[in-house]
Amino acid sequence: MPNRMTIHAEKILAQLQAHKNRWHTRSEVAYLMKRKRLTPYDIQCLELLAEMGLIMVDKEEGYSRDGYRW
């Protein structure tokens, strides 16, 4: 996992900030990035952003295959 903010993580954060005040599933985050799905690196960047306190992560049944929302 990256231990600092990368350019890629900044792009993900910018997309989430542009569509803030709502929860997004993995597929919705991928759609915001104009992709079909997230890569493992995308998910690592999301975890890093959550550890840095820049985004919130929640796990709830029924939102996605693994249940995580950002």
Beta strands, then each sheet from edge to edge (+ up, - down):
strand 1: 58-59
strand 2: 68-69
sheet 1: 1+ 2-
end
